[in-house]
Amino acid sequence: MKKLSVIIVNYNVCYFLEQALLSVRKAILKLNAPAEIFVVDNNSGDNSVAMVQRRFPEVKLIENKQNLGFAKANNQAIRQATGEYVLLLNPDTIVEEDTFLKCCCFMDEHPEAGGLGVKMLDGTGTYLPESKRGLPTPWVGFYKIFGLTQLFPNSEKFARYYLGHLDKNKIQEVEVLAGAFMFLRHSVLQKIGLLDEAFFMYGEDIDLSYRIQQAGYKNFYLPHTRILHYKGKSTRRGSLNYVFVFYNAMAIFYRKHFFGRMAFVYSFIIQFAIVLRAGISVLVRIFHTFLPFLDDAALLFVGLYGLKIILEQRTSIQFPAYFPSQVIPVTVILWMGAIYFNNGYEKPFNLGRFIRGIIVGTILVAALGNFWPGANLAQNFILWGSIWALLALVGKRLLYHYGQYRNFRLGTRPRRRLAIIGSEQESKRVLQLLKKTGAATKIVGFASPYVTDNTAKEYLGELQQLNDIIQVHKLNELIFCGKDLSVTQIIEWMVAINDESVQYKILPEDSEYIIGSNNKNTPGDYYTLPIELNLYKKEQIRNKLLLDFTLALSFLVLSPALIWLVQNKRGFFRNCLLVLSGNYNWVGLQNTLDQHYRKNKAILTPLDQFETSPIPDEHTIRQMEVLYAQKYSIKSDLEIILKAFRHLGRRAV
């Protein structure tokens, strides 16, 4: 029998998983007791499976052919686990070298403990309040939903969700363990049952923690060992999808554990919370989406309305009565639309694209001006309007940029000043990786974790001088070399520096991924050798959307002639409408190559441009999709559609 079984469920986070497994391997060595590691891969589209097989042959790998969710995947491994203790660990975590040893010792000394959680820090070394949690009863959830938990973080009543009144540096009995790190007694799991598979994502940790207590055991919070939790690729918090998934999980929990009138009341409160939070989420998203455009629209409208008044006074010619309410708004939309479709709103800002958009907008407005009364009046309005659009919109950006960066170089940001913490050999490896990734940083030098007499100009000093090095060289990013520093050392320095302007990343031993996270509410990020995917560039996403929309409309208009060229005629009309909805593409991928991007369903795939028989294996298909994504252009889609036109009526993949 093993002392510990570590279980990690992975889905498309190869770069985080590698670092997590490296830390797990070191922690097991420190444990000095038999242990086993399981990785359950939920049909990842990245290189996760191959990486585990190549770098971690000791890992027991379970490959699923579909995404089974967190609970089902963990249960697969728990049923095979032989450890006295079972650890459910997220792939976007790093454990300290002594974490397993301290957790096992605590559980050995406390037979009443059914589960254990530890102190979690985000990628900046900041304490994560979800390290210890209370049961999310409706009132506790109410306080969290309406922000009272955030307003009163230390209140026993309002901060019950995070047990804010309890000292985060002392061992505490808690109600709920965090799903990112659940250290469980295997015998308790055998008694109470495994994770409830009714929960796909979120809620299963609350349910399991509650059942542990119901069985007469206790859950504890142990702050004497720490983990980093990057929050790598879970559903984005605050998004509409997160609201529905998380609060529906709460509804499942209440229906399961509460009965009668209380169950009805709790369910009603949760459903009300879902509607309320969903509404807020939609409004916030709309506001953030249109915020960059609203002040531009206001500037243009005010300027054009003022120009109308000035021209009327100077020429004694009156514009039509409908001009302010109809023509000026349309003019504003034309100018802003032209800027948008010329990539003027893309980041980083490009003055050339922006001016090109204004010029195109001026041409469109001039075409509209042919329908206005008075040729001279229209020409003057358009001329001075275009000058106002240029001066006002560019001038606003100059002021914003100067306020943030104290210079007028639009589209540029000060490069981050970066230092590497590690040996000279590992520092050179970091330099090579950064050069290949094209990271926009100024590499100041390196600090050694060892006492050395190094005289190289890049040598900044020893690790003990790190705070002084940061101040002297005005550093705002550090890369720690995992080969030269322990996780404990890295965490100690993250906590000790305590400077919000400094960001941290880690290069794991023998890895090509440099990983970090800038705050607890954003996903982890990384520097890595890039595969440039043209398909996911913003201008190509927009071009693809326009192409799909235009083709769908054209196909409907020309359907009396085109319908005879497709095999499934009814499906052809259905697909045209689905593409017009914006959730389907005429051509797309079977697999999402990068989980940062939304994946629409597609009618055709790159494979359809070939008459292949038999169907290629998955590896070949993936290579074709990568090639399509790398070299994507509108022409690519048009060629595939022309060659596979007869298949446009089939069901989307």
MILO-929004 format. One line per 2 residues: number of its first residue (from 0); their letters; for each residue x, y, z of C-alpha. Coordinates in Angstrom, 2 decimals, always signed. Each point is the difference from the previous one (the first is absolute). Example, Ala and Ser with C-alpha at 12.3 -4.5 7.8 and 13.67 -1.06 7.14 Angstrom:
0> AS> +12.30,-4.50,+7.80 | +1.37,+3.44,-0.66
% end
This chain:
0> MK> +0.00,+0.00,+0.00 | +1.20,+3.50,-0.89
2> KL> +0.12,+2.87,+2.45 | -1.36,+2.52,-2.50
4> SV> -1.81,+0.04,-3.35 | +0.22,+3.33,-1.86
6> II> -2.72,+0.52,-2.63 | +0.12,+2.79,-2.59
8> VN> -2.78,+0.52,-2.56 | +1.33,+1.78,-3.08
10> YN> -1.66,+1.74,-2.91 | +2.14,+1.96,-2.46
12> VC> +2.50,+1.45,+2.48 | +3.16,-1.85,-0.99
14> YF> +2.29,+2.84,+1.13 | -1.56,+0.19,+3.50
16> LE> -0.22,-3.78,+0.36 | +3.72,-0.40,-0.65
18> QA> +0.89,+2.42,+2.78 | -2.52,-1.57,+2.40
20> LL> +1.40,-3.49,-0.58 | +3.57,+1.18,+0.53
22> SV> -0.98,+1.44,+3.38 | -1.97,-3.15,+0.89
24> RK> +3.03,-2.15,-0.84 | +2.22,+2.02,+2.39
26> AI> -2.64,-0.01,+2.75 | -0.26,-3.80,-0.21
28> LK> +3.77,-0.29,+0.40 | -0.24,+2.11,+3.16
30> LN> -2.88,-2.18,+1.26 | +2.35,-3.01,-0.10
32> AP> -2.92,-2.43,-0.15 | -1.63,-2.01,-2.82
34> AE> -2.24,+2.19,-2.16 | -1.66,-0.07,-3.40
36> IF> -1.05,+2.67,-2.48 | -3.04,-0.12,-2.29
38> VV> -0.65,+2.38,-2.88 | -3.48,-0.23,-1.51
40> DN> -0.04,+1.79,-3.35 | -3.45,+1.11,-1.14
42> NS> +0.70,-0.22,-3.75 | +2.40,+2.95,-0.18
44> GD> +0.76,+1.43,-3.42 | +3.47,+1.20,+0.98
46> NS> +3.14,-2.06,+0.60 | -0.88,-1.02,+3.57
48> VA> -0.11,-3.77,-0.45 | +3.25,-0.19,-1.97
50> MV> +1.72,+2.28,+2.52 | -1.01,-2.18,+2.95
52> QR> +1.08,-3.17,-1.80 | +3.36,+1.52,-0.91
54> RF> +0.92,+1.87,+3.19 | -1.81,-1.92,+2.74
56> PE> +0.10,-3.75,-0.70 | -0.87,-0.73,+3.66
58> VK> -3.43,+1.63,-0.40 | -3.06,-2.22,-0.44
60> LI> -1.71,+1.65,-2.96 | -3.71,-0.36,-0.70
62> EN> -0.96,+1.29,-3.47 | -3.67,+0.86,-0.47
64> KQ> -1.48,+0.36,-3.46 | -2.29,+2.81,+1.11
66> NL> -0.11,+2.64,+2.72 | -1.69,-1.82,+2.88
68> GF> +0.16,+2.91,+2.41 | +1.85,+0.39,+3.30
70> AK> -1.98,-2.42,+2.17 | -0.16,-2.96,-2.41
72> AN> +3.66,+0.30,-0.92 | +1.13,+0.08,+3.64
74> NQ> -2.19,-2.99,+0.81 | +1.68,-2.01,-2.76
76> AI> +3.35,+0.39,+1.75 | -1.34,-0.32,+3.57
78> RQ> -1.38,-3.45,-0.87 | +3.53,-1.07,-0.99
80> AT> +1.81,+1.81,+2.81 | +1.65,-2.03,+2.75
82> GE> +1.22,+2.83,+2.23 | -0.92,+0.43,+3.65
84> YV> -0.61,+3.62,-0.95 | -1.32,+1.41,-3.28
86> LL> +0.89,+3.48,-1.23 | -2.19,+1.63,-2.65
88> LN> +2.28,+2.64,-1.52 | -0.59,+2.53,-2.77
90> PD> +2.50,+0.02,-2.88 | +0.51,+3.78,+0.36
92> TI> +1.66,-0.34,+3.41 | +3.50,-0.35,+1.41
94> VE> +0.53,-1.68,+3.37 | +2.85,+0.66,+2.42
96> ED> +2.54,-2.74,+0.53 | -1.28,-0.70,+3.53
98> TF> -3.73,+0.22,-0.79 | -0.70,-3.75,-0.16
100> LK> +2.13,-0.74,+3.05 | -1.76,+2.59,+2.15
102> CC> -3.46,-1.00,-1.20 | +0.61,-3.71,+0.67
104> CF> +1.43,+0.74,+3.45 | -3.02,+2.15,+0.88
106> MD> -2.48,-2.64,-1.16 | +1.92,-2.73,+1.84
108> EH> -0.19,+2.04,+3.21 | -3.69,+0.91,-0.43
110> PE> -2.06,-3.14,-0.70 | -3.18,+2.10,+0.23
112> AG> +1.09,+1.89,-3.15 | -1.76,-1.12,-3.16
114> GL> +1.40,+2.73,-2.24 | +2.70,+2.65,-0.02
116> GV> +0.69,+3.20,-1.92 | +3.09,+2.21,-0.01
118> KM> +0.87,+3.66,-0.43 | -0.31,+0.95,-3.70
120> LD> +1.73,+2.96,-1.63 | -0.55,+1.42,-3.46
122> GT> +2.75,+0.66,-2.54 | +1.01,+3.21,+1.77
124> GT> +0.41,-1.62,+3.40 | -3.29,+1.46,+1.24
126> YL> -2.13,-2.07,+2.39 | -3.10,-1.52,-1.60
128> PE> -3.01,+0.28,+2.36 | -1.58,-3.18,-1.42
130> SK> +2.71,-1.92,+1.87 | -2.58,-0.29,+2.80
132> RG> -3.72,+0.20,-0.62 | -3.32,-0.29,+1.75
134> LP> -3.06,-1.83,-1.23 | -1.72,+2.23,-2.60
136> TP> -3.47,+0.12,+1.53 | -2.43,+2.35,-1.76
138> WV> +0.77,+2.89,+2.37 | +3.75,-0.56,-0.34
140> GF> -0.45,-0.07,-3.77 | -2.17,+3.12,+0.17
142> YK> +2.73,+1.94,+1.81 | +2.56,-1.09,-2.59
144> IF> -2.21,+0.73,-3.02 | -0.75,+3.55,+1.14
146> GL> +3.60,+0.84,+0.93 | -0.41,+0.09,+3.78
148> TQ> +2.71,-2.67,+0.36 | +2.45,+2.26,-1.83
150> LF> -1.06,+3.10,+1.96 | +0.38,-1.73,+3.38
152> PN> +2.77,-2.59,-0.59 | +0.54,-0.69,+3.73
154> SE> -3.63,-0.20,+1.08 | -1.17,-3.27,+1.52
156> KF> -3.44,+0.60,-1.50 | +0.59,+1.60,-3.39
158> AR> +3.34,-1.73,-0.81 | -1.19,-3.49,+0.91
160> YY> +0.62,-1.24,-3.55 | +3.77,+0.38,+0.50
162> LG> -0.06,-0.31,+3.80 | +1.59,+3.43,+0.07
164> HL> -0.20,+0.24,+3.78 | +2.41,-2.94,+0.43
166> DK> +3.76,+0.58,+0.08 | +1.48,-1.15,-3.32
168> NK> +3.30,-0.85,+1.72 | -1.44,-2.44,+2.56
170> IQ> -1.32,-3.55,-0.34 | -3.79,+0.19,-0.20
172> EV> -2.93,-2.34,-0.28 | -1.86,+0.97,-3.18
174> EV> -3.17,-1.05,-1.77 | +1.09,-0.11,-3.64
176> LA> +3.28,-1.06,-1.62 | +1.13,+1.62,-3.25
178> GA> -0.22,-2.29,-3.02 | +3.47,+1.11,-1.14
180> FM> +1.57,-1.91,+2.92 | -2.07,-2.59,+1.88
182> FL> +2.10,-2.30,+2.21 | -2.38,-2.84,+0.94
184> RH> +0.07,-3.11,+2.15 | -0.64,-2.91,-2.38
186> SV> -1.95,-1.99,+2.58 | -2.41,+2.93,+0.38
188> LQ> -0.58,+0.10,-3.75 | -0.79,-3.71,+0.06
190> KI> -2.54,+0.67,+2.75 | -1.77,+3.10,-1.39
192> GL> +0.39,-0.69,-3.71 | +1.97,+1.73,-2.74
194> LD> -0.61,+3.38,-1.63 | -3.57,+0.54,-1.15
196> EA> +0.05,-0.17,-3.79 | -3.13,+2.13,-0.27
198> FF> +2.41,+2.93,+0.35 | +1.92,+0.56,-3.26
200> MY> +2.04,+2.94,+1.26 | -0.21,+1.89,+3.32
202> GE> -1.97,-1.12,+3.05 | +1.45,-3.50,+0.30
204> DI> +2.56,+1.22,+2.55 | -2.78,+1.54,+2.12
206> DL> -2.10,-3.15,-0.24 | +2.90,-2.29,+0.95
208> SY> +1.09,+2.25,+2.89 | -3.57,+0.06,+1.33
210> RI> -0.29,-3.81,-0.19 | +3.28,-0.38,+1.89
212> QQ> -1.45,+2.02,+2.86 | -3.33,-1.80,-0.15
214> AG> +1.90,-3.28,+0.48 | +1.46,+1.31,+3.28
216> YK> +3.43,+1.07,-1.26 | +1.58,+3.46,-0.07
218> NF> +1.55,+2.15,-2.71 | +3.10,+1.98,+0.88
220> YL> +1.98,+2.93,-1.40 | +3.78,-0.36,+0.37
222> PH> +1.92,+3.26,-0.66 | +3.45,-1.43,+0.78
224> TR> +0.57,-1.02,-3.60 | -0.97,+1.87,-3.18
226> IL> -0.78,-0.51,-3.65 | -0.12,+2.37,-2.95
228> HY> -3.32,-0.08,-1.86 | +0.10,+1.75,-3.36
230> KG> -3.68,-0.57,-0.87 | +1.18,-1.08,-3.41
232> KS> -2.90,-0.72,-2.32 | -3.25,-0.42,+1.88
234> TR> -3.14,+1.83,-1.06 | +0.69,+3.72,+0.21
236> RG> -1.43,+1.40,+3.22 | -2.58,+2.70,-0.55
238> SL> -0.92,-1.37,-3.43 | -3.58,-0.94,-0.77
240> NY> +0.96,-3.67,-0.31 | +1.68,+0.02,+3.41
242> VF> -3.11,+1.50,+1.61 | -2.27,-2.73,-1.38
244> VF> +2.39,-2.88,+0.66 | +0.96,+1.07,+3.53
246> YN> -3.44,+0.92,+1.28 | -1.66,-2.96,-1.64
248> AM> +2.52,-2.12,+1.90 | -1.23,+1.68,+3.18
250> AI> -3.57,-0.81,-0.97 | +0.94,-3.68,-0.44
252> FY> +1.62,+0.05,+3.44 | -3.09,+1.44,+1.70
254> RK> -2.39,-2.40,-1.71 | +2.19,-2.89,+1.10
256> HF> +0.51,+0.90,+3.66 | -3.09,+2.00,+1.02
258> FG> -3.59,-1.15,-0.01 | -3.53,+1.34,+0.24
260> RM> -0.67,+3.70,+0.38 | +3.65,+0.90,+0.55
262> AF> +0.99,-1.68,-3.26 | -2.63,+2.06,-1.84
264> VY> +1.13,+3.25,+1.62 | +3.69,-0.71,-0.66
266> SF> -0.69,-0.97,-3.60 | -2.03,+3.19,-0.54
268> II> +2.79,+2.16,+1.41 | +2.59,-1.70,-2.18
270> QF> -2.10,+0.37,-3.15 | -0.54,+3.66,+0.84
272> AI> +3.77,+0.37,+0.47 | +0.65,-1.63,-3.38
274> VL> -2.33,+2.41,-1.80 | +1.37,+3.00,+1.89
276> RA> +3.67,-0.85,-0.50 | -0.58,-0.96,-3.62
278> GI> -1.63,+3.36,-0.62 | +2.85,+1.85,+1.69
280> SV> +2.55,-2.07,-1.92 | -1.65,+0.82,-3.34
282> LV> -0.17,+3.72,+0.82 | +3.63,+0.09,+1.11
284> RI> +1.12,-1.83,-3.13 | -1.99,+2.35,-2.25
286> FH> +1.41,+3.01,+1.83 | +3.61,-1.19,-0.30
288> TF> -0.50,-0.98,-3.65 | -1.38,+3.35,-1.06
290> LP> +1.90,+2.27,+2.38 | +2.83,+0.68,-2.50
292> FL> -2.60,+1.08,-2.55 | -2.34,+2.05,+2.19
294> DD> +2.36,+2.90,+0.69 | +1.05,+0.06,-3.68
296> AA> -3.64,+0.13,-1.03 | -0.72,+2.77,+2.51
298> LL> +2.99,+2.05,-1.22 | -1.05,-0.36,-3.64
300> FV> -3.66,+0.78,+0.68 | +0.73,+3.10,+2.10
302> GL> +2.55,+1.26,-2.53 | -2.26,-0.58,-3.02
304> YG> -2.98,+1.59,+1.73 | +2.14,+3.04,+0.88
306> LK> +1.27,+0.11,-3.61 | -3.60,+0.02,-1.26
308> II> -0.80,+3.04,+2.17 | +3.15,+1.86,-1.12
310> LE> -0.66,-0.66,-3.70 | -3.61,+1.12,+0.33
312> QR> +1.11,+3.25,+1.61 | +2.74,+0.67,-2.58
314> TS> -2.00,-0.88,-3.12 | -3.54,+0.89,+1.11
316> IQ> -1.11,-3.30,-1.50 | -1.95,-2.34,+2.25
318> FP> +0.60,-3.75,+0.09 | -3.17,-2.12,-0.20
320> AY> -1.83,-0.58,+3.29 | +0.78,-3.72,-0.08
322> FP> +3.75,+0.63,-0.28 | +0.96,-0.22,+3.73
324> SQ> -2.17,-3.01,+0.76 | +0.67,-2.05,-3.12
326> VI> +2.87,+1.15,-2.20 | +2.53,+0.80,+2.75
328> PV> -0.46,-3.39,+1.78 | +0.35,-1.81,-3.34
330> TV> +3.12,+2.04,-0.77 | +1.49,-0.92,+3.38
332> IL> -0.74,-3.70,-0.62 | +1.60,+0.15,-3.46
334> WM> +3.21,+1.55,+1.31 | +0.28,-2.33,+2.97
336> GA> -0.92,-3.05,-2.07 | +2.69,+0.87,-2.54
338> IY> +2.57,+0.37,+2.78 | -1.07,-3.33,+1.50
340> FN> +0.19,-1.96,-3.26 | +3.39,+1.52,-0.77
342> NG> +1.26,-1.39,+3.34 | +0.22,+3.44,+1.55
344> YE> -1.21,-1.33,+3.34 | +2.46,-2.89,+0.12
346> KP> +2.72,-0.07,+2.65 | +2.72,+1.07,-0.09
348> FN> -1.27,+3.25,-1.50 | +1.20,+0.69,-3.54
350> LG> -0.30,+3.61,-1.17 | +0.17,-0.97,-3.68
352> RF> -2.95,-2.39,+0.27 | -1.98,+2.56,+1.98
354> IR> +0.55,+2.80,-2.54 | -0.82,-2.40,-2.84
356> GI> -3.30,-0.73,+1.74 | -0.79,+3.72,+0.25
358> IV> +0.80,+0.43,-3.72 | -2.24,-2.92,-0.97
360> GT> -2.70,+1.39,+2.29 | +0.31,+3.40,-1.66
362> IL> -0.53,-1.60,-3.43 | -3.13,-1.76,+1.28
364> VA> -1.32,+3.18,+1.60 | +0.71,+1.89,-3.25
366> AL> -2.08,-2.57,-1.88 | -2.81,+0.59,+2.49
368> GN> +0.45,+3.76,-0.43 | -1.26,-0.21,-3.59
370> FW> -3.51,-0.29,+1.44 | +0.25,+3.13,+2.17
372> PG> -1.39,+3.36,-1.12 | +2.61,+2.57,-1.04
374> AN> +3.20,-1.36,-1.55 | +2.27,+2.64,+1.55
376> LA> -1.53,-0.51,+3.43 | +0.47,-3.76,-0.23
378> QN> +3.61,+0.34,-1.18 | +0.88,+2.39,+2.83
380> FI> -1.66,-2.22,+2.60 | +1.84,-3.10,-1.23
382> LW> +3.37,+1.78,-0.28 | -0.10,+1.58,+3.45
384> GS> -1.62,-3.12,+1.44 | +2.89,-2.18,-1.17
386> IW> +2.51,+2.48,+1.47 | -1.89,-0.10,+3.30
388> AL> -0.11,-3.80,-0.05 | +3.75,-0.15,-0.54
390> LA> +0.97,+2.62,+2.58 | -2.50,-1.02,+2.69
392> LV> +0.43,-3.78,-0.15 | +3.78,-0.01,-0.42
394> GK> +0.36,+2.84,+2.53 | -2.00,-1.94,+2.58
396> RL> +2.30,-2.99,-0.43 | +3.08,+2.18,+0.33
398> LY> -1.28,+1.38,+3.31 | -0.90,-3.45,+1.34
400> HY> +3.36,-1.41,-1.06 | +1.94,+2.88,+1.56
402> GQ> -1.93,-0.34,+3.24 | +0.94,-3.68,+0.22
404> YR> +3.54,-0.10,-1.42 | +1.19,+3.65,+0.05
406> NF> +0.83,+0.04,-3.71 | -1.83,+0.63,-3.28
408> RL> +1.17,-3.12,-1.87 | -3.37,-1.49,-0.79
410> GT> -0.12,-3.77,-0.27 | +3.12,-0.55,+2.11
412> RP> +0.34,-1.01,+3.62 | +3.09,+0.11,+2.17
414> RR> +1.66,-3.39,-0.15 | -0.12,-1.95,+3.22
416> RL> +3.33,-0.05,+1.83 | +0.77,-3.61,+0.77
418> AI> +2.60,-1.83,+2.06 | +0.67,-3.73,+0.17
420> IG> +0.52,-1.69,+3.36 | +2.19,-3.04,-0.52
422> SE> +3.40,-1.29,-0.94 | +1.85,+1.44,-2.97
424> QE> -0.66,-3.17,-2.01 | -3.77,+0.04,+0.59
426> SK> -0.12,+3.77,-0.53 | +1.50,-0.45,-3.45
428> RV> -2.69,-2.59,-0.75 | -2.68,+2.48,+1.05
430> LQ> +1.56,+2.62,-2.29 | -0.15,-2.37,-2.95
432> LL> -3.65,-0.85,+0.68 | -0.98,+3.65,+0.35
434> KK> +1.71,+0.88,-3.28 | -1.87,-2.77,-1.79
436> TG> -3.36,+1.03,+1.46 | +0.49,+3.66,-0.92
438> AA> -1.03,+1.15,+3.48 | -0.15,+3.82,+0.28
440> TK> +2.40,+0.28,+2.94 | +3.33,+1.62,+0.80
442> IV> +2.19,-2.62,+1.66 | +2.09,+1.83,+2.58
444> GF> +2.03,-2.98,+1.27 | -0.04,-2.87,+2.45
446> AS> +0.35,-0.52,+3.74 | +1.63,-3.18,+1.26
448> PY> -1.46,-2.16,+2.79 | +3.56,-0.98,+0.89
450> VT> +2.95,+1.92,+1.39 | +2.17,+0.78,-3.02
452> DN> +2.77,+2.32,-1.19 | -1.57,+0.37,-3.44
454> TA> +1.19,+3.19,-1.73 | -2.18,-0.14,-3.12
456> KE> -1.77,+3.28,-0.78 | -3.34,-1.83,+0.10
458> YL> +0.60,-1.12,+3.59 | -2.11,+2.13,+2.35
460> GE> +0.81,-1.58,+3.37 | -1.00,-2.81,+2.33
462> LQ> -3.50,-1.18,+0.85 | +0.20,+1.53,+3.49
464> QL> +0.32,+3.43,-1.65 | -3.13,-0.43,-2.09
466> ND> -2.06,+2.80,+1.57 | +2.85,+2.47,-0.56
468> II> +0.52,-1.28,-3.56 | -3.69,+0.62,-0.77
470> QV> +0.19,+3.57,+1.29 | +3.32,+0.92,-1.62
472> HK> -0.82,-1.41,-3.43 | -3.73,+0.88,+0.09
474> LN> -1.00,-3.58,-0.78 | -3.64,-0.94,-0.56
476> EL> +0.35,-3.67,-0.99 | +1.99,-2.90,+1.44
478> IF> +0.51,-3.46,-1.45 | +0.97,-2.68,+2.54
480> CG> +1.92,-3.03,-1.28 | -1.58,-3.13,+1.45
482> KD> +3.19,-2.00,-0.47 | +1.93,+2.28,+2.38
484> LS> -2.69,+0.96,+2.52 | -2.44,-2.04,+2.04
486> VT> -3.72,+0.79,-0.11 | +0.26,+1.04,+3.65
488> QI> +2.73,+2.52,-0.83 | -2.01,+1.42,-2.89
490> IE> -3.13,+0.40,+2.12 | +2.00,+1.56,+2.85
492> WM> +1.35,+2.66,-2.33 | -3.40,+0.66,-1.60
494> VA> -1.44,+0.66,+3.45 | +3.03,+1.97,+1.23
496> IN> +0.16,+2.36,-2.99 | -3.67,+0.96,+0.34
498> DE> +0.09,+2.50,-2.87 | -3.08,+0.17,-2.24
500> SV> +2.04,+1.45,-2.88 | +2.21,-3.12,-0.18
502> QY> -1.21,-3.04,-1.93 | +1.39,-3.51,+0.41
504> KI> +0.54,-2.94,-2.31 | +1.68,-3.38,+0.44
506> LP> +2.02,-2.06,-2.45 | -0.35,-3.67,+1.07
508> ED> +2.99,-2.29,-0.29 | +0.69,-1.12,-3.59
510> SE> -3.18,+1.72,-1.23 | -0.68,+2.43,-2.83
512> YI> -2.93,+1.67,+1.78 | +0.49,+3.07,+2.19
514> IG> -3.16,+0.21,+2.08 | -1.59,+2.65,+2.18
516> SN> -3.18,+1.83,+0.93 | -0.47,+3.68,+0.73
518> NK> -2.97,-0.11,+2.37 | -2.47,-2.42,+1.55
520> NT> -2.86,+0.87,-2.38 | +1.80,-0.62,-3.27
522> PG> +1.12,-3.25,-1.59 | +3.65,-0.98,+0.12
524> DY> +2.19,+1.19,-2.85 | +3.26,-1.19,-1.43
526> YT> +2.85,+0.61,-2.38 | +0.55,-2.93,-2.33
528> LP> +1.25,-0.78,-3.46 | -2.84,+1.35,-2.15
530> IE> -1.96,-1.70,-2.72 | -1.36,+2.99,-1.89
532> LN> -3.65,-0.79,-0.72 | -1.26,+2.46,-2.57
534> LY> -3.54,-1.30,+0.53 | -0.15,+1.51,+3.50
536> KK> +1.22,+3.49,-0.87 | -2.74,+2.51,+0.70
538> EQ> -0.15,+1.34,-3.53 | -0.33,-3.54,-1.38
540> IR> -2.73,-0.85,+2.52 | -1.89,+3.06,-1.19
542> NK> +0.66,-0.75,-3.68 | -1.18,-3.58,+0.48
544> LL> -3.19,+1.21,+1.66 | -0.71,+2.41,-2.85
546> LD> +0.73,-2.67,-2.61 | -2.31,-2.53,+1.67
548> FT> -2.79,+2.55,+0.39 | +0.33,+1.24,-3.60
550> LA> +0.09,-3.51,-1.44 | -3.01,-1.11,+2.06
552> LS> -2.06,+2.94,-1.27 | +1.20,-0.54,-3.57
554> FL> -0.78,-3.72,+0.14 | -3.55,+0.75,+1.17
556> VL> -0.55,+2.56,-2.76 | +1.42,-2.33,-2.67
558> SP> -1.52,-3.15,+1.50 | -2.36,-0.69,-2.95
560> AL> +3.09,-0.70,-2.10 | +2.44,-1.26,+2.65
562> IW> -2.34,-2.44,+1.71 | +0.49,-2.54,-2.81
564> LV> +3.74,-0.14,+0.68 | -0.25,-1.27,+3.59
566> QN> -0.87,-3.49,+1.22 | -2.16,+0.94,+3.01
568> KR> -2.24,+2.81,-1.17 | -1.94,+0.52,+3.22
570> GF> +3.27,-0.04,+1.96 | +1.39,+2.69,-2.34
572> FR> -2.70,+2.48,+1.05 | +0.42,-0.99,+3.65
574> NC> +3.75,+0.59,-0.14 | -0.40,+3.40,-1.63
576> LL> -2.17,+1.11,+2.92 | +2.38,-1.53,+2.56
578> VL> +2.98,+1.85,-1.50 | -2.00,+3.25,+0.06
580> SG> -0.53,-0.56,+3.74 | +3.76,+0.49,+0.54
582> NY> +0.49,-3.30,+1.84 | +0.97,-2.07,-3.07
584> NW> +2.69,+0.31,-2.68 | -0.02,-1.32,-3.54
586> VG> +3.54,-1.27,+0.58 | +1.55,-0.77,+3.40
588> LQ> +1.98,-2.44,+2.11 | -0.92,-3.28,+1.63
590> NT> +2.30,+0.84,+2.91 | +0.61,+3.36,+1.67
592> LD> +3.74,+0.57,-0.39 | +0.12,+2.68,+2.69
594> QH> -2.51,+0.06,+2.84 | +0.31,+3.78,+0.36
596> YR> -2.35,+0.26,-3.00 | -3.61,-0.87,-0.43
598> KN> -0.74,-2.90,-2.30 | -3.03,+0.17,-2.30
600> KA> -1.49,-3.07,-1.58 | +0.94,-0.36,-3.65
602> IL> -1.69,-1.42,-3.09 | +3.26,-0.85,-1.79
604> TP> +3.55,-0.69,+1.21 | +3.39,+0.30,-1.75
606> LD> -0.23,-3.73,-0.73 | -2.90,+0.64,-2.40
608> QF> +2.23,+1.53,-2.65 | +1.41,-3.50,-0.63
610> ET> -1.67,-3.16,-1.19 | +1.49,-2.20,+2.71
612> SP> -0.71,-3.70,+0.31 | +0.46,-1.45,+2.50
614> IP> -0.39,+2.81,+2.53 | +3.44,+1.09,+1.37
616> DE> +0.91,-0.69,+3.63 | -0.43,+2.66,+2.70
618> HT> +3.65,+1.06,-0.16 | -0.20,+0.71,-3.74
620> IR> -3.29,+1.86,+0.40 | +1.52,+2.15,+2.74
622> QM> +3.04,+0.81,-2.16 | -2.31,+1.13,-2.79
624> EV> -1.96,+2.18,+2.42 | +3.17,+1.60,+1.39
626> LY> +1.17,+0.77,-3.54 | -3.41,+1.51,-0.82
628> AQ> +0.08,+2.15,+3.16 | +3.58,+1.15,-0.61
630> KY> -0.53,+1.06,-3.61 | -3.64,+1.03,+0.25
632> SI> -1.44,+2.58,-2.35 | -3.44,+0.64,-1.50
634> KS> +1.30,-1.71,-3.13 | +0.49,-3.22,+2.03
636> DL> -3.70,-0.12,+0.94 | -1.14,+0.83,-3.53
638> EI> +2.11,-2.79,-1.48 | -1.34,-2.57,+2.48
640> IL> -3.62,+1.12,-0.54 | +0.33,-0.19,-3.80
642> KA> +1.57,-3.48,+0.11 | -2.54,-1.37,+2.50
644> FR> -3.08,+2.01,-0.98 | -2.18,-3.09,-0.24
646> HL> +0.55,-0.65,+3.74 | -1.34,+3.39,+1.18
648> GR> -3.25,-1.61,+1.09 | +1.48,-2.46,+2.47
650> RA> -0.08,+0.30,+3.78 | +2.63,+2.15,+1.68
652> V> +2.98,-1.67,+1.71
% end
